[in-house]
Amino acid sequence: MFGAPNSTLSRVLSGAEESMKEALAGFPPARTIWPTLSRQKALARLTAARAPLLQFTWGFIDGKNYRVQEPSERDLQSRHYNSWLHAVYVTGTLCCSADGLIVWSKHNYPGRWNDSVTSIEFREKLLDPLLNPDNRYGVITDSTFPCGNDMVSRIMTPRKEGDLVRLVPSVRAVAQLKSNAITFVRQAAEWDMGSVEKVYRRLLHPLPYDKEKRKLRLDNLFH
């Protein structure tokens, strides 16, 4: 739209985003769908082909942060300020299956929130016996992700520094090998999640500070 005024371009893009929302709502292949047990098993075989020690891993979960235009209201800006990244962000969590599809996502949370808050619904899904009848199958993530005793085998993370010395000597070697396998597969997952911005170039620019406009855009991207 060469030569179009900024106001016209903004109005056209806003209308296009609304149209995309309506189109995606009636397009089943674009929906994020939780994998059935048979699909979890098929996905786990893909992971096991790369890392034989991980026989039951069907996906990967991680937090994602995206820059936001700085709101003029100080309280709103404070809620979205991420002290770790030193900028205004929205945060959320994505879960990708072993074949690279997004199967679950929650976004548009204030930047100061952490993974333990943004992933609550995901962990509830993992504990649902109707969605996950075999508790051996689950996902992997990094060592900072919240994992309580109820998530054993459902969410696996690499060993943190010092963890091995707390294990009995007879299992340390195997534990280290499994931790290395998780790290190896995690790297591929991070590259996959990092490719989201390569497909959706608008994520490289700050998102609108208006919550509803931002939600519309993120919902369209992670529908």
N, C-alpha and C positions, 0 to 999 in steps of 0.2 A: 504494500500500500504506500508506494513512494509518493511523497508530497502531501499525505493526509495529515490534518491537524492532530495533535496529541489527544485532544478530547474525543475526536471521532474514532481514532484508533483504539482508545481505551473502551469506548462504548461497544465497538464491534467485538473486541476480545471478550468483554464481559458477556455479551450475548452468545458468543460461541461457546463459552464455558457452560452456560445454562443449557444450550442445545446438546452439548456433549453429555451432560448429566442425564438428560432425557433419553438420549440414544443408548447410553450404557445400561440404563435401567431395564431396557427391553432386549438386551443382548447377552444371553446366558454364558457364552464362552468367555466373557470379560469378568465374570464374577469370581470372587475369591471363595473357594470351597474347601472345607476341612476334609482331609483325606480319610477315606474309609479304611478299615483294617486291612483289607486286601491290597489297597493302594499303598498303605504304610509298608507292607511287606515287600511290595515291588520296589518302592523307593529305597528301602533298607538294603536291598540287593545291589542297587547302584552304588551306595556308600561302601558296602563291603567289598565291592570289586576294586575300589581304590585303597581301602584300609580294612584288611581282613579281621582285625581285632574289634571292629565296630559292626557287629552283625545286626543290630536293631535300631540304627539311627536313620530316621527318614527325613530329617530336616534340620534347619539351623535358625537360630533366633538371635537378634541383636538390636540394640537401640540405634536410632537415627536422629540426627539433629539437623535442622535447616534454619538458615538465617531469616530473620524477619525485619521488615522496615521498623525503625525505632519509633514507637508511639510517643506522642507529645505528652501524654498523661504520665506523670512520674510513677504512680502506683502500678499502673499497667506495665510500664517498662521494667520496673523492679521484679514483677512476677515472671517475666520472660528472660530476665538476665541470667545467663549461665556463668557462674563465677569460675568454673573450670576452663571454659572456652573464652571467657572475657568478652562476650558479645550477647546481643539479644537473639534468642532462638525460640523455636518450638521444638518439642521433642516427642518421640514416640517409639514404638517397637514394631519390627517387621519379622515375620517368620516365612522363610523360603523353604520349599521342598527340595529334595536332592536333585531334582531336574530343573531347578531354577525358577519355579512358579511361586508367586506370593500366595500363601494359603491362609494367612491371617495378618491383620495390621490394625494398629490403633495409633492415631496421630493427633496433632494439634493441641498437645498438652503444653503448659507453660515450661519454658526452658530450664527452670530451676528444679523441676521434678526429676526423679531418678527412675531407673529400670524397675525397681521393686513396686512402684506405683503404676507405671504405664503397662506393666505385664500381668497385672492381677487377673484380668479376664482370660488371658492365655493360659495361665496356670490352672485356673478353674476348669477350662476345657480339657486340659491334660488329665485332670482327676475325674472327669465325667466317664463312668463305665460304659455308657452308651456310645460315646465317641471314641473311647480308647479301651476296648475290652481286654486287651493284652498289655499289662503294665510294663512289659519288657521294652516296648517300642517307644521311642521318644526322640528328642532333639539334642543338639549340642550347642554350646555357647561359650563365651569367655569366662575367665575365672572370677570376674567381678559381678556376674549375674546372680540375683538372689535365688538360692536353692535350699529349701528346708528339707527336713527328713521325709516329708511327704512327696518330694520330687526325686527321690532316689531312683535311678535308672530312667526316669522320664526326662530329666534334664541333666546332661553330663557336661562337666567342665574340665579343663586341664588342671593338673595338680599345681597348687600354689607352692611357692618356695618354702621349704621347711616341712611340707606335708609328708614326704617320704620317710623322714627320720622317725615319724610317729607310728609307722607301720612295722609289723614284725619283719625281720630280715628276709624271710622266705618268700614274701610276696612283693618286695620292693622292685625287683627287676621287671616283673610283669606289669606292675602299676606304672612304672616309668614308660614302658613301651606303649601302654594304652594311652597315657597322657600325651606322648609324642604323636600318636595317631590322631587324637582329638585336635591337637594343635595344627597338624598337617591339613586335616580336612577343614578346619576353621579358616585357614588362610584362603582356601578356595571359596568359601562362603563369603568372606569379607570382600573378595574381589567381585563376586557376583552382586552383592548388595551395593558395592560402590559403582556398579555399572548402571544403576537406576538413573543417576544424574546424566549419564551419557545418552540415555534414551530420552529422558525428559529434561531437556536443556533449561527449561524455566526454573528448575530447582537450583541452578547455579546462581540465580539472582534472588535477592531478598523477597520473601513472600509478603503479601499485604498484611498490614497490622490489624486490619479489620477482621475479626474472628470468623464471621460468616463467609466472607470472600475467600479467606484462607482455607476454611473447611471445604468449600466447594472445590477448590483447586486440588487439594490433597485427596479428597474423595474420588475425584475423576482419575487421578494418577494411580491410586491404590485401590481402585474399586473392587 
